[in-house]
Amino acid sequence: MYRFTRTENELARHFFGVALKLDPTFARAYAGLSFTHWQNAFQRWGDRDQESALAFETAGQSLLVDDHNPAAHWAMGRALWLRGEQDGSLTELERAVDLSPNFALGHYALSFVHSQSGDPKAAIGCSDHSRHLSPFDPLLFGMLGARAMAHVRLGQFDEAAEWALKAAARPNAHAIILAIAAHCLALAGRVDEARTFAATIRKALPNYCADDFIGTFRFEPDAATLFRQGAKRIGLG
């Protein structure tokens, strides 16, 4: 699941399905299954609407099995974000960390949502806390990337670039993380470095552009405008 390739994600989905056949009351397996559908939607490895619906459905099954499991609320919070229901998403993610204050992925997910259209300062705090709890987390690139996007919304482009570079340096960082780096570097005026990332992305995704990047997230209009400005500087406009 944490290798973040389409093939490995499908294999993870298969094994979560096997786990649930063996134990239909395994809440975290439902949450994991939801995660794989979430990735299919987020990475556009499948039909986004269909995979979003499956992420929501399996998160709901996780909650039905164990409403006190933080991973169940985490899965539901992420699924609601996919559906554009930010308030509900934040409520579920807050519930996850209330149930388990040491649940690093819950704090990271709060950072992720806040970094785009919530409170950017809260996003930075949640990112730092998630990394404090789990400094070697497989999703470390996301924790760093969310902090970078929050800095963009605060107009702190130099800081955004530095955090985005740290995210992109993680060994399992996928194309969306590289795109965060490209846009943040462009906004910081580090155009040559940004173009290097853009070229890497285009090798894998030849038609990748700002619309793809903006469409992946749920930015406030001002943030979307900033990222489009960065994209234009490096040929991704």
C-alpha positions in Angstrom: 0.0 0.0 0.0 2.8 2.4 0.9 4.7 1.9 -2.3 2.3 4.2 -4.1 2.3 2.6 -7.5 -0.9 1.5 -9.3 0.2 -2.2 -9.3 1.1 -2.3 -5.7 -2.0 -0.5 -4.7 -4.1 -3.1 -6.5 -2.2 -5.9 -4.7 -2.9 -4.2 -1.4 -6.6 -3.9 -2.2 -6.6 -7.7 -3.0 -5.0 -8.6 0.4 -7.3 -6.3 2.4 -10.2 -8.1 0.6 -8.7 -11.5 1.7 -8.3 -10.3 5.2 -12.0 -9.3 5.3 -13.1 -12.7 4.0 -11.2 -14.3 6.9 -12.5 -11.7 9.4 -15.5 -9.6 8.4 -15.2 -7.7 11.7 -11.7 -6.4 11.1 -12.2 -2.6 11.2 -8.7 -1.6 10.2 -8.9 -3.9 7.1 -11.9 -1.9 5.9 -10.0 1.3 6.6 -7.1 0.0 4.6 -9.4 -1.0 1.8 -10.8 2.5 1.9 -7.2 3.8 1.6 -6.6 1.9 -1.6 -9.8 3.2 -3.2 -8.8 6.7 -2.0 -5.5 6.4 -3.7 -7.1 5.2 -6.9 -9.3 8.3 -6.9 -6.5 10.7 -5.8 -3.9 9.4 -8.2 -6.6 9.0 -10.9 -5.7 5.4 -11.4 -9.4 4.7 -11.8 -12.7 6.5 -12.2 -12.5 9.2 -9.6 -16.2 9.3 -8.8 -16.5 5.5 -8.6 -13.4 5.1 -6.5 -14.5 8.0 -4.2 -17.8 6.2 -3.7 -16.0 2.9 -2.8 -13.6 4.8 -0.4 -16.7 6.2 1.3 -18.5 2.9 1.4 -15.6 0.9 2.9 -14.9 3.7 5.4 -18.6 3.4 6.5 -18.2 -0.3 6.9 -15.2 0.2 9.1 -17.2 2.6 11.3 -20.1 0.1 11.5 -17.7 -2.6 12.7 -16.0 -0.4 15.3 -17.0 3.2 15.9 -14.3 3.6 18.5 -11.4 2.7 16.1 -9.5 5.8 15.1 -8.5 4.4 11.7 -12.2 4.1 10.9 -12.8 7.8 11.5 -9.6 8.6 9.7 -10.7 6.6 6.6 -14.1 8.4 6.7 -12.5 11.8 7.1 -10.4 11.2 4.0 -13.3 9.8 2.1 -15.4 12.9 2.9 -12.6 15.1 1.7 -12.8 13.3 -1.6 -16.5 14.2 -1.8 -15.8 17.9 -1.1 -17.3 17.7 2.4 -14.6 19.6 4.3 -16.5 20.2 7.5 -17.5 16.6 7.9 -14.0 15.5 7.0 -12.5 17.7 9.7 -15.1 16.4 12.2 -14.2 12.8 11.5 -10.4 13.5 11.6 -10.7 15.3 14.9 -12.6 12.3 16.3 -9.8 10.1 15.2 -7.2 12.0 17.1 -9.5 12.4 20.1 -9.8 8.6 20.3 -6.0 8.2 19.9 -3.9 11.4 20.4 -0.8 9.5 19.2 -2.4 8.6 15.9 0.1 10.3 13.6 -1.9 9.6 10.4 -4.9 11.4 11.9 -2.8 14.5 12.6 -1.3 14.3 9.1 -4.8 14.1 7.5 -5.8 17.2 9.4 -2.8 19.0 8.1 -3.6 17.8 4.6 -7.2 19.2 4.7 -6.2 22.5 6.4 -3.3 23.1 4.0 -5.7 23.5 1.1 -8.8 25.3 2.3 -8.8 25.4 6.0 -6.5 27.1 8.5 -2.9 27.1 7.1 -1.4 27.8 10.5 -3.2 24.8 11.9 -1.9 22.7 8.9 1.7 23.6 9.9 1.1 22.6 13.5 -0.6 19.3 12.6 2.2 18.5 10.1 4.9 19.1 12.8 3.0 17.1 15.3 2.5 14.1 13.0 6.2 14.1 12.2 7.1 14.3 15.9 4.9 11.3 16.5 6.1 9.3 13.5 9.4 10.7 12.2 10.0 7.8 9.8 6.4 7.4 8.6 5.8 6.0 5.1 3.6 9.1 4.5 6.4 11.5 5.5 6.4 13.0 2.1 2.8 13.9 2.5 3.4 15.5 5.9 6.1 17.6 4.4 4.1 18.4 1.3 1.1 19.6 3.3 3.3 22.0 5.2 4.7 23.3 1.9 1.2 24.0 0.6 0.3 25.8 3.8 3.3 28.1 3.5 2.1 29.0 -0.1 -1.2 30.1 1.3 0.6 32.2 3.9 2.6 33.8 1.1 5.8 32.3 2.5 7.2 31.0 -0.8 10.8 30.4 0.3 9.7 28.3 3.2 7.2 26.4 0.9 10.0 25.6 -1.5 12.3 24.2 1.2 9.6 21.9 2.7 8.5 20.8 -0.8 12.1 19.8 -1.6 12.2 17.7 1.6 9.0 16.0 0.5 10.2 15.3 -3.0 13.4 13.8 -1.6 11.6 10.9 0.1 12.2 7.6 -1.8 8.5 6.8 -2.2 7.4 10.3 -3.3 5.0 10.0 -6.2 4.3 12.4 -9.1 1.8 14.6 -7.1 4.5 15.3 -4.5 7.0 16.2 -7.3 4.3 18.6 -8.7 4.0 20.3 -5.3 7.8 20.8 -5.4 7.7 22.2 -9.0 4.9 24.7 -8.2 6.4 25.8 -4.8 9.9 26.3 -6.3 8.4 28.3 -9.2 6.6 30.6 -6.8 9.9 31.0 -4.9 11.6 32.1 -8.1 13.7 29.0 -8.3 12.7 28.4 -11.8 15.5 26.1 -13.0 14.9 23.7 -10.2 11.2 23.8 -10.7 11.6 23.0 -14.4 13.7 20.0 -13.6 10.8 18.6 -11.5 8.3 19.5 -14.3 10.4 17.6 -16.8 10.5 14.6 -14.5 6.7 14.6 -14.2 6.2 15.1 -17.9 8.3 11.9 -18.6 5.7 9.9 -16.8 2.7 12.0 -17.5 3.3 13.8 -20.9 0.2 16.0 -20.8 0.4 17.0 -17.1 -0.5 20.6 -16.5 -1.8 23.1 -13.9 -5.4 21.9 -14.3 -4.3 18.4 -13.3 -2.6 19.7 -10.2 -5.4 22.0 -9.2 -8.0 19.3 -9.9 -6.2 16.9 -7.6 -6.7 19.1 -4.5 -9.4 21.3 -3.1 -7.7 24.7 -2.8 -9.4 28.0 -1.9 -9.6 30.2 -5.0 -6.7 32.4 -3.9 -4.4 29.4 -3.5 -5.4 28.0 -6.8 -4.5 31.3 -8.4 -1.1 31.3 -6.8 -0.3 27.8 -8.0 -1.5 28.7 -11.5 1.0 31.6 -11.5 3.8 29.2 -10.6 2.8 26.7 -13.3 2.9 29.4 -16.0 6.5 30.2 -15.0 7.7 26.6 -15.8 5.5 25.6 -18.8 2.8 23.8 -16.9 0.2 26.5 -17.3 
